[in-house]
């Protein structure tokens, strides 16, 4: 079960980095073709995509480190129905 959780987080990390960059590039190509804008729109969208991808990477790594470093407190187990005094 832990392997599936790690695989899920790895997939989330990949998507949070790849999708913003790809989305901005597709947006730039569409804007260039639809409105006849120059190549400058491609470079602006690549920069925006890289910034978004790096922010997604930073947020994902911060969350993963927080999840990895959180230690569960050793609380006594809750009393079951038959263990009450």
Buried (B, 14 or more C-beta within 10 A) or exposed (E): EEEEEEEEBEEBBEEBBEBBBEBBBEBBEEBBEEEEEEEEBBEBBBEBBBEBBEEBBEEBEEBBEEEEEEEEEEEEEEEEEEEEE
